[in-house]
Amino acid sequence: MITTVKAPITVVDVRDFPVDGRPEFLFLGRSNVGKSSFINCLLNRKNIAYTSGQPGKTQTINFYLINEAFYFVDVPGYGYARVSKTKREAFGRMIEGYLQSRPMLKQAFLLVDMRHEPTEDDRLMAAYLDHFGIPFTIVATKADKLSGNGRSRQIRQIQKAFDLPTSPDIMPFSSVSGLNREKVLAKIIELTI
């Protein structure tokens, strides 16, 4: 399904966002949740999105043009303590500026680490998306680290933690095994038609 990927357009200011009106799919989550690995897995490429053992590497909004038809949008991870308070606030404004100015945003994918309970930052982000009516799917990353029973138990915990008026989809995902890669891609393709 993914045939071409252009090097990202890197942006720090709302005024520099693409203006071509193509559909956009947003990927967000706390630092070290596996967002870059998730993007690389979806694209079936190794190093399009930069992965690092050091959280907090993404410090811009990156627009990846896919198949000349739509964008994957990668924003800075939140909740990373080693980034200065000023930088965290700037990231927050950047993400908020994106969310409030993109009518072409079709779907957000909120990534959480399946092995742990969602953080307060995760819950606030989900509530924010829900409040502004932005459709989103919760992607539970690192599913390969748990057994089938462990996954089921964690999905229930995640559902309980995200106590929202609308119940978003929760999808276990593994960048290692490719678990649910095709499901995520099918959802994206469906929304671009």
MIRO-882361 format. One line per 4 residues: their letters; for each residue x, y, z negated of C-alpha. Coordinates in steps of 0.001 Angstrom, whole numbers, plus 500000, padded with zeros to 6 digits. Last residue first. Example, Ala and Ser with C-alpha at 12.3 -4.5 7.8 and 13.67 -1.06 7.14 Angstrom:
! residues 2
sa> 513670,498940,492860 ~ 512300,495500,492200
! end
This chain:
! residues 193
itle> 489379,507629,500338 ~ 491900,508934,497778 ~ 490026,507580,494744 ~ 489985,504003,496051
iika> 493740,504189,496726 ~ 494394,505181,493110 ~ 492186,502439,491676 ~ 493786,499854,493968
lvke> 497247,501026,492868 ~ 496360,500584,489192 ~ 494893,497129,489851 ~ 497905,496086,491960
rnlg> 500332,497004,489159 ~ 498186,495083,486656 ~ 501144,493012,485329 ~ 504225,493913,487397
svss> 506388,491535,485347 ~ 508954,494075,484100 ~ 506902,497259,484553 ~ 504236,495632,482416
fpmi> 500729,497003,482022 ~ 497725,496421,479769 ~ 494773,498506,481002 ~ 492408,500417,478761
dpst> 489475,502002,480595 ~ 488104,505102,478900 ~ 485142,504957,476496 ~ 483288,508241,476465
pldf> 482511,509931,473143 ~ 486053,509087,471978 ~ 487460,507043,469092 ~ 490862,506346,470586
akqi> 492332,504462,467604 ~ 489610,501768,467763 ~ 490205,501115,471447 ~ 493968,500946,470786
qriq> 493462,498440,467961 ~ 491202,496283,470163 ~ 493800,496377,472946 ~ 496437,495418,470351
rsrg> 494564,492262,469333 ~ 494047,491208,472944 ~ 497719,491810,473714 ~ 498868,489788,470711
ngsl> 496640,486913,471791 ~ 498170,486956,475295 ~ 501704,487188,473861 ~ 503457,490538,473503
kdak> 506657,492115,474928 ~ 505335,491749,478497 ~ 502666,494333,477648 ~ 505353,497055,477618
tavi> 502815,499723,478582 ~ 499173,500110,477514 ~ 497728,502312,480264 ~ 494779,504412,479102
tfpi> 492739,505438,482123 ~ 491574,508981,482652 ~ 488829,511103,484157 ~ 489314,514787,483326
gfhd> 486112,516091,481745 ~ 487796,518950,479878 ~ 486915,517500,476467 ~ 487934,513972,477517
lyaa> 491371,515088,478682 ~ 491888,517046,475447 ~ 490616,514150,473297 ~ 493032,511793,475067
mlrd> 495907,514250,474511 ~ 494989,514649,470838 ~ 494850,510874,470358 ~ 498256,510395,471984
detp> 499755,513214,469851 ~ 498323,511554,466716 ~ 500170,508419,467766 ~ 498634,505330,469340
ehrm> 499261,502162,467282 ~ 502333,500322,468415 ~ 503244,497372,470634 ~ 501101,498562,473556
dvll> 503189,501707,473980 ~ 500781,504361,475266 ~ 500490,505800,478771 ~ 497690,508199,479693
faqk> 496895,507821,483394 ~ 495065,510848,484729 ~ 492689,510706,487671 ~ 491537,512809,490611
lmpr> 493456,516048,490049 ~ 492569,518117,493148 ~ 490855,520744,490957 ~ 494290,521497,489500
sqly> 494549,524660,487403 ~ 493606,523754,483840 ~ 495555,520503,483637 ~ 498715,522029,485152
geim> 498738,525053,482893 ~ 498152,522756,479906 ~ 501140,520638,480942 ~ 503399,523702,481346
rgfa> 502130,525280,478117 ~ 502870,522075,476200 ~ 506311,521750,477801 ~ 507084,525348,476760
erkt> 505937,524557,473202 ~ 508208,521493,473123 ~ 511113,523628,474438 ~ 510594,526242,471693
ksvr> 510340,523513,469032 ~ 513652,522093,470229 ~ 513726,518623,471799 ~ 515083,516056,469359
aygy> 511605,515305,467959 ~ 510061,513879,471127 ~ 506287,514091,470790 ~ 505428,514780,474413
gpvd> 506792,513404,477663 ~ 507395,515908,480431 ~ 504995,515687,483402 ~ 504971,513245,486327
vfyf> 502518,513904,489157 ~ 501961,511213,491793 ~ 500779,513018,494884 ~ 498510,512098,497791
aeni> 498412,511497,501568 ~ 501884,511713,503156 ~ 502150,508046,502063 ~ 503060,509295,498565
lyfn> 504293,512822,497842 ~ 505996,512784,494426 ~ 505261,515947,492395 ~ 507557,516397,489387
itqt> 506659,518691,486500 ~ 509879,519617,484731 ~ 511739,518483,481615 ~ 511812,514734,482209
kgpq> 514786,513484,480153 ~ 512975,513499,476786 ~ 513938,510014,475662 ~ 517528,508733,475962
gsty> 517730,505182,477281 ~ 517127,506727,480661 ~ 514882,506301,483659 ~ 514792,508801,486523
aink> 511713,508473,488719 ~ 512717,507365,492221 ~ 515243,504928,490770 ~ 514218,501337,491455
rnll> 511404,501506,493989 ~ 508224,499425,494101 ~ 506243,502689,493950 ~ 504033,501388,491136
cnif> 507083,499916,489387 ~ 509061,503161,489718 ~ 506126,505120,488258 ~ 505758,502728,485302
sskg> 509533,502725,484706 ~ 509453,506537,484620 ~ 506545,506507,482145 ~ 508031,503886,479832
vnsr> 506698,505166,476488 ~ 510060,506775,475594 ~ 508645,510304,475351 ~ 504922,510446,474746
glfl> 502487,510028,477563 ~ 501507,511449,480924 ~ 501024,510315,484488 ~ 498792,512465,486720
fepr> 497284,511413,490024 ~ 496806,514149,492626 ~ 494658,514416,495751 ~ 496070,516620,498551
gdvp> 495030,520290,498485 ~ 498112,521640,500307 ~ 498923,524183,497584 ~ 501862,522451,495894
fdrv> 502647,523931,492450 ~ 505121,526845,492433 ~ 502818,529422,490829 ~ 502210,527060,487896
dvvt> 505888,527362,486950 ~ 508376,524621,486057 ~ 508316,522645,489302 ~ 510311,519846,490923
ipak> 509016,518641,494298 ~ 509930,514988,494161 ~ 511801,513060,496840 ~ 509244,511781,499333
vtti> 507681,508339,499037 ~ 506523,506320,502028 ~ 504741,502987,502525 ~ 502881,502395,499274
m> 500000,500000,500000
! end
